[in-house]
Amino acid sequence: MKILLTHIKELLQVRDIPVERLCGDQMKILPTIKNAWLYLVNDKIDDYGTMDSLPNLETDKIINCSGRTVLPTWCDSHSHLVYAGNREQEFVDRINGFSYQEIAANGGGIIHSAKKLQATSEQDLFSQSENRLNEVMRLGTGAIEIKSGYGLTLDAELKMLKVAKKLGEKHPIKVQTTFLGAHAVPPEFKNNKQGYLDHICNDMLPKVADEKLATFIDIFCEKGYFTVADTHQLLVAAKKYNLIPKIHVNQFNAIGGVVAGVQHQALSVDHLEVLTDDDLLALKGSKTMPVALPSCSYFLSIPYTPARKIIDAGLPLALATDYNPGSTPSGNMNFVVATACIKMKLTPEEAINAATINGAYAMDISGSHGSISKGKSASVIITKEIPSYAYLPYSFGSNLIEQVIINGQLMIKKI
């Protein structure tokens, strides 16, 4: 299908020469074209320019974007979108004074979700997850990473990854999958964490690799979950299967996970609500992307990732949702971008860069997503009429999206 967008008030994130990622002061720059046109041919961006340079093009559909802003779809590089049921009771428990760690110690948290998922059929799990995926696509997400980790048994972890893979096959959104067997220690290994790690390395990893169910490997490196030594063991084992590290670190404590991630050439280190000078030093000069999850901080009332400290140190930063049933029951990247501006003091330019091109880098897809560049995925957001792109994070409670095109397919019609 050949789609022509005309009279675009402002076309954002235009990169004639595509970039892999943006660091430090580079994040302050958001290239745009005013009064623009954009030509999508099938699943690729074919061309763009100013309206006074619009050539005669063959089209199947023309969309007049007068007064509207167009930008690349969001790239959500950290989600747990495949899960069963919900955990709203824990939400109430936290209001009543219980901490995330206390809820987990009492049988809630990840273990509670694992029990639900283990008892849920693959078809039911797919149906629940597909509903969530449809919602985030309508909210402008055109690429998403989906982790396992709520299975904690071989069969349940494989079930999660199969569902995530099927979602990507059925829908136009780009889905990248991550094996997170080391999300928590299941009850049957309560007093034998090493036994569970060995089970992951010796039994789960070979099966995941053999069935080609994941691109990435992850571990929750945190007090009460998995240590730095555990992280080293898992990432060494995963390297044999060419799984790329993307790890949870520094959500509640800084225990050396960032340094370990960099040592293993992790594509990203995610959370970082707690950050030390040693962590920043380790990230400098590396190819590892720091990823902040502001809606998790919002929901749990924990500190926000020190984004200004990261960017001002000359480092890159990506934004993602952490969509999951316990600590972030939302996949709304628009809220993530707004919260990054409001609570983490990112400029709109920095936040949009973090949620597009840097998010794509954190999923290893910056060659195909994250910017308006010829040959990249025909995945764009068309806003409603807005005064400027700064209005997107400013008006954080409004749905400002009019249409979404993902991989050349229209997701929603004009409202």
C-alpha positions as CSV (number, residue, x, y, z in Angstrom):
1,M,0.0,0.0,0.0
2,K,1.3,3.5,-0.9
3,I,0.3,6.1,1.7
4,L,1.1,9.8,1.3
5,L,0.9,12.1,4.3
6,T,0.6,15.7,3.3
7,H,0.6,19.2,4.9
8,I,2.3,17.8,8.1
9,K,2.6,20.7,10.5
10,E,5.9,19.2,11.8
11,L,7.6,15.9,10.9
12,L,9.8,14.9,13.9
13,Q,13.0,12.8,14.2
14,V,14.0,13.2,10.6
15,R,17.5,11.6,10.1
16,D,18.8,11.8,6.5
17,I,21.8,9.9,7.8
18,P,20.5,7.3,10.3
19,V,22.2,7.1,13.7
20,E,22.4,4.1,16.1
21,R,21.9,6.1,19.3
22,L,22.3,9.6,20.8
23,C,24.4,10.5,23.8
24,G,24.7,13.5,26.1
25,D,24.2,16.8,24.3
26,Q,23.1,15.0,21.1
27,M,19.9,14.2,22.8
28,K,18.9,17.8,23.0
29,I,18.7,18.0,19.2
30,L,15.5,16.7,17.5
31,P,15.6,17.3,13.7
32,T,12.3,18.3,12.2
33,I,10.7,19.4,8.9
34,K,7.8,21.9,9.0
35,N,5.0,21.8,6.4
36,A,6.2,18.4,5.3
37,W,5.1,15.3,3.4
38,L,5.9,11.7,4.0
39,Y,5.6,8.8,1.5
40,L,5.2,5.3,2.8
41,V,5.4,2.4,0.3
42,N,4.3,-1.0,1.7
43,D,6.2,-1.4,5.0
44,K,9.0,1.1,4.4
45,I,9.6,4.9,4.5
46,D,10.2,5.8,0.8
47,D,10.7,9.6,0.9
48,Y,9.8,12.9,2.6
49,G,10.4,16.6,2.2
50,T,8.7,20.0,2.4
51,M,5.4,20.6,0.7
52,D,6.9,22.9,-1.9
53,S,9.1,19.9,-3.1
54,L,6.3,17.3,-3.3
55,P,6.6,15.4,-6.5
56,N,3.8,13.6,-8.4
57,L,3.6,10.3,-6.5
58,E,1.4,7.2,-7.1
59,T,-0.8,6.7,-4.1
60,D,-3.4,4.3,-2.7
61,K,-4.3,6.7,0.2
62,I,-3.6,10.3,1.0
63,I,-3.9,11.6,4.6
64,N,-4.1,15.4,5.1
65,C,-2.1,16.1,8.3
66,S,-2.8,19.8,8.4
67,G,-2.2,21.1,12.0
68,R,-0.8,17.7,13.0
69,T,2.6,16.4,14.1
70,V,4.0,13.2,12.8
71,L,6.8,11.2,14.5
72,P,8.1,7.7,14.6
73,T,6.2,5.2,16.7
74,W,7.5,4.6,20.2
75,C,10.1,1.8,20.8
76,D,9.4,0.2,24.1
77,S,12.5,-1.7,25.0
78,H,11.5,-3.2,28.3
79,S,8.1,-4.9,28.9
80,H,6.6,-7.9,30.6
81,L,3.4,-7.7,28.5
82,V,2.8,-11.5,28.5
83,Y,1.4,-12.3,31.9
84,A,-1.8,-13.9,33.4
85,G,-4.3,-12.1,35.6
86,N,-3.6,-9.0,37.6
87,R,-2.2,-8.0,41.0
88,E,-4.5,-5.2,42.1
89,Q,-4.6,-6.5,45.7
90,E,-0.9,-5.8,46.0
91,F,-1.7,-2.2,44.9
92,V,-4.1,-1.9,47.8
93,D,-1.5,-3.6,50.1
94,R,1.1,-0.9,49.2
95,I,-1.4,1.8,49.9
96,N,-1.8,0.2,53.4
97,G,2.0,0.4,54.0
98,F,3.5,-2.8,52.7
99,S,6.7,-2.5,50.6
100,Y,7.3,-4.3,47.3
101,Q,9.8,-6.5,49.1
102,E,7.5,-7.3,52.0
103,I,4.7,-8.3,49.5
104,A,7.2,-10.6,47.7
105,A,8.3,-12.2,51.0
106,N,4.7,-13.0,51.8
107,G,4.2,-14.9,48.6
108,G,3.1,-12.1,46.4
109,G,5.0,-10.4,43.6
110,I,6.6,-12.4,40.8
111,I,5.9,-15.8,42.5
112,H,2.2,-14.9,42.6
113,S,2.2,-14.1,38.9
114,A,4.1,-17.3,38.2
115,K,1.4,-19.5,39.9
116,K,-1.3,-17.8,37.8
117,L,0.6,-18.2,34.6
118,Q,1.5,-21.8,35.2
119,A,-2.2,-22.5,35.5
120,T,-3.2,-20.6,32.4
121,S,-3.5,-22.3,29.0
122,E,-1.3,-21.0,26.1
123,Q,-4.4,-19.9,24.2
124,D,-5.8,-18.0,27.2
125,L,-2.4,-16.4,27.8
126,F,-2.2,-15.4,24.1
127,S,-5.7,-13.8,24.3
128,Q,-5.0,-11.8,27.4
129,S,-1.6,-10.6,26.0
130,E,-3.1,-9.8,22.6
131,N,-5.6,-7.4,24.2
132,R,-2.7,-5.6,25.8
133,L,-0.7,-5.5,22.6
134,N,-3.6,-4.0,20.7
135,E,-3.9,-1.3,23.3
136,V,-0.3,-0.3,23.2
137,M,-0.3,-0.2,19.4
138,R,-3.2,2.2,19.5
139,L,-1.2,4.3,21.9
140,G,1.6,4.6,19.4
141,T,4.0,1.8,20.2
142,G,5.4,0.3,17.0
143,A,8.2,-1.9,18.5
144,I,8.3,-3.7,21.8
145,E,10.5,-6.1,23.7
146,I,8.6,-8.8,25.7
147,K,10.3,-10.8,28.5
148,S,9.4,-14.2,30.0
149,G,10.0,-14.5,33.7
150,Y,6.6,-15.2,35.1
151,G,6.8,-18.9,34.4
152,L,9.8,-20.0,36.5
153,T,9.4,-23.6,35.2
154,L,10.7,-24.9,31.9
155,D,7.3,-25.4,30.4
156,A,5.9,-22.1,31.6
157,E,8.8,-20.1,30.4
158,L,8.6,-21.7,27.0
159,K,4.9,-21.0,26.9
160,M,5.5,-17.3,27.6
161,L,8.1,-17.0,24.9
162,K,6.0,-18.9,22.4
163,V,3.1,-16.5,23.0
164,A,5.4,-13.5,22.6
165,K,6.7,-14.9,19.3
166,K,3.2,-15.6,18.0
167,L,2.1,-12.0,18.9
168,G,4.9,-10.7,16.7
169,E,4.0,-13.1,13.9
170,K,0.3,-12.1,13.9
171,H,0.6,-8.3,14.3
172,P,2.6,-5.7,12.3
173,I,4.4,-4.5,15.5
174,K,8.1,-5.5,15.8
175,V,8.4,-7.9,18.8
176,Q,11.8,-8.7,20.3
177,T,11.8,-11.5,22.9
178,T,13.9,-11.9,26.1
179,F,14.4,-15.0,28.2
180,L,14.1,-14.0,31.9
181,G,14.1,-17.3,33.7
182,A,16.2,-15.7,36.5
183,H,13.4,-13.3,37.5
184,A,12.9,-14.9,41.0
185,V,13.7,-18.1,42.7
186,P,10.6,-20.4,42.6
187,P,9.3,-22.0,45.9
188,E,10.5,-25.5,45.0
189,F,14.1,-24.1,44.9
190,K,13.6,-21.8,47.9
191,N,16.6,-23.1,49.8
192,N,18.6,-24.1,46.6
193,K,19.1,-21.0,44.5
194,Q,22.2,-22.5,42.9
195,G,20.1,-25.5,41.9
196,Y,17.7,-23.2,40.1
197,L,20.5,-21.4,38.3
198,D,21.9,-24.7,37.2
199,H,18.5,-25.7,36.0
200,I,18.3,-22.4,33.9
201,C,21.7,-22.9,32.5
202,N,21.6,-26.6,31.8
203,D,17.9,-27.2,30.9
204,M,16.1,-24.0,30.1
205,L,18.8,-22.2,28.0
206,P,19.4,-25.0,25.6
207,K,15.7,-25.4,25.0
208,V,15.1,-21.7,24.4
209,A,18.0,-21.6,22.0
210,D,17.0,-24.8,20.2
211,E,13.5,-23.4,19.6
212,K,14.8,-20.0,18.7
213,L,12.5,-18.3,21.1
214,A,14.6,-15.4,22.4
215,T,17.1,-12.9,21.2
216,F,18.1,-11.6,24.6
217,I,18.9,-13.0,28.1
218,D,18.0,-11.1,31.3
219,I,18.4,-11.5,35.1
220,F,17.1,-9.6,38.1
221,C,20.4,-8.6,39.7
222,E,19.1,-7.3,43.1
223,K,19.3,-8.0,46.8
224,G,16.9,-10.9,47.6
225,Y,16.9,-12.1,44.0
226,F,20.2,-12.8,42.2
227,T,23.7,-11.7,43.0
228,V,26.5,-10.3,40.8
229,A,28.1,-13.8,40.9
230,D,24.8,-15.3,39.7
231,T,24.7,-12.8,36.9
232,H,28.2,-13.7,35.8
233,Q,27.3,-17.4,35.8
234,L,24.1,-16.9,33.7
235,L,25.6,-14.5,31.2
236,V,28.6,-16.7,30.6
237,A,26.3,-19.7,30.0
238,A,24.0,-17.6,27.7
239,K,26.9,-16.5,25.5
240,K,27.3,-20.0,24.3
241,Y,23.9,-19.7,22.7
242,N,24.5,-16.2,21.3
243,L,21.9,-14.6,23.6
244,I,22.5,-10.9,24.1
245,P,22.4,-9.6,27.7
246,K,19.7,-7.0,28.7
247,I,19.6,-7.0,32.5
248,H,17.6,-5.6,35.5
249,V,19.9,-3.6,37.8
250,N,19.9,-1.0,40.6
251,Q,16.1,-0.9,41.1
252,F,16.4,-0.8,44.9
253,N,20.1,-1.3,45.6
254,A,23.4,-0.8,43.7
255,I,25.3,-4.1,44.1
256,G,27.6,-4.0,41.1
257,G,25.1,-5.1,38.4
258,V,25.9,-2.3,36.1
259,V,29.6,-3.1,36.1
260,A,28.8,-6.7,35.5
261,G,26.5,-5.8,32.6
262,V,29.2,-3.7,30.9
263,Q,31.7,-6.5,31.4
264,H,29.5,-8.8,29.5
265,Q,28.7,-6.2,26.8
266,A,25.1,-6.0,27.8
267,L,23.0,-4.1,25.2
268,S,21.2,-2.4,28.0
269,V,21.0,-2.0,31.8
270,D,17.5,-1.3,33.0
271,H,15.9,0.5,36.0
272,L,18.8,2.4,37.5
273,E,16.7,4.1,40.1
274,V,19.8,3.9,42.3
275,L,23.0,4.9,40.6
276,T,26.6,5.4,41.9
277,D,29.6,7.2,40.4
278,D,31.2,3.8,39.8
279,D,28.2,2.9,37.7
280,L,28.5,6.1,35.6
281,L,32.2,5.5,35.2
282,A,31.6,1.9,34.0
283,L,29.0,3.1,31.4
284,K,31.3,5.7,29.9
285,G,32.9,4.4,26.8
286,S,30.7,1.3,26.7
287,K,28.1,0.4,24.1
288,T,25.6,-0.4,26.9
289,M,22.3,1.7,26.9
290,P,21.0,2.9,30.3
291,V,17.2,2.4,30.3
292,A,14.9,4.3,32.7
293,L,11.4,3.1,33.6
294,P,9.7,6.2,35.0
295,S,6.1,4.8,35.3
296,C,7.5,2.1,37.6
297,S,8.9,4.8,39.9
298,Y,5.5,6.6,39.7
299,F,3.5,3.4,40.6
300,L,5.8,2.2,43.4
301,S,6.6,5.6,44.8
302,I,10.3,4.9,44.6
303,P,13.0,7.3,43.3
304,Y,13.2,8.1,39.7
305,T,16.3,7.2,37.6
306,P,18.7,10.2,37.8
307,A,18.3,11.0,34.1
308,R,19.9,14.4,34.2
309,K,23.0,12.9,35.8
310,I,23.2,10.3,33.1
311,I,22.7,12.6,30.1
312,D,24.9,15.4,31.6
313,A,27.7,12.8,32.0
314,G,27.6,12.4,28.2
315,L,25.8,9.1,28.2
316,P,22.8,7.9,26.2
317,L,19.4,7.2,27.8
318,A,16.4,5.2,26.7
319,L,12.8,5.2,28.1
320,A,10.6,2.2,28.4
321,T,7.4,1.2,30.2
322,D,8.3,-1.9,32.3
323,Y,4.7,-3.0,31.6
324,N,3.9,-5.7,34.1
325,P,1.1,-6.7,36.5
326,G,3.0,-5.8,39.8
327,S,4.9,-2.6,39.5
328,T,3.8,-1.0,36.2
329,P,0.4,-2.1,34.9
330,S,0.5,0.3,32.0
331,G,2.1,0.1,28.5
332,N,1.4,3.8,27.7
333,M,4.6,5.2,26.3
334,N,3.0,8.7,26.1
335,F,2.8,8.7,29.9
336,V,6.4,7.5,30.1
337,V,7.6,10.4,27.9
338,A,5.5,12.9,29.9
339,T,6.7,11.6,33.3
340,A,10.3,11.7,32.1
341,C,9.8,15.4,31.4
342,I,7.8,16.2,34.5
343,K,9.6,14.1,37.1
344,M,13.1,13.5,35.6
345,K,13.6,16.9,34.0
346,L,14.2,15.7,30.5
347,T,13.4,18.2,27.8
348,P,10.8,17.2,25.2
349,E,13.5,16.7,22.7
350,E,15.5,14.4,25.0
351,A,12.4,12.4,26.0
352,I,11.3,11.8,22.4
353,N,14.9,10.8,21.4
354,A,15.0,8.4,24.4
355,A,11.7,6.8,23.5
356,T,12.4,6.5,19.7
357,I,16.0,6.1,18.4
358,N,17.6,5.2,21.8
359,G,14.7,2.8,22.6
360,A,15.3,1.1,19.2
361,Y,19.0,0.8,20.0
362,A,18.1,-0.9,23.3
363,M,16.3,-3.5,21.3
364,D,19.0,-3.9,18.6
365,I,16.7,-2.5,15.9
366,S,18.0,1.1,15.4
367,G,18.7,0.1,11.8
368,S,15.0,-0.3,11.1
369,H,13.1,1.7,13.7
370,G,13.2,4.9,15.7
371,S,13.6,7.6,13.1
372,I,12.1,9.0,9.9
373,S,14.8,7.7,7.5
374,K,14.5,6.3,4.1
375,G,14.2,2.5,4.1
376,K,13.2,2.3,7.8
377,S,9.9,0.8,9.0
378,A,6.8,2.7,7.9
379,S,5.7,3.1,11.5
380,V,4.5,6.6,12.5
381,I,2.2,8.4,14.9
382,I,-0.1,11.1,13.6
383,T,-1.2,13.4,16.4
384,K,-4.4,15.3,16.7
385,E,-4.1,19.1,16.1
386,I,-1.6,20.3,18.6
387,P,0.3,23.7,18.9
388,S,3.8,22.0,19.2
389,Y,5.5,18.7,20.0
390,A,6.1,20.1,23.6
391,Y,2.3,19.8,24.0
392,L,2.6,16.0,24.0
393,P,4.3,15.8,27.4
394,Y,2.6,19.0,28.6
395,S,-0.9,17.7,28.2
396,F,-0.1,14.4,29.8
397,G,-3.6,13.3,30.6
398,S,-5.0,13.6,27.1
399,N,-5.0,11.1,24.3
400,L,-3.4,13.2,21.5
401,I,-3.0,10.4,19.0
402,E,-5.3,10.5,16.0
403,Q,-3.9,7.7,13.9
404,V,-1.1,5.1,14.1
405,I,0.6,3.4,11.1
406,I,2.7,0.3,12.0
407,N,4.8,-1.3,9.3
408,G,2.6,0.3,6.7
409,Q,-0.7,-0.8,8.2
410,L,-3.3,1.7,9.6
411,M,-4.1,0.8,13.2
412,I,-6.8,3.3,14.0
413,K,-9.1,5.6,12.1
414,K,-9.5,9.3,12.7
415,I,-11.5,10.2,15.7
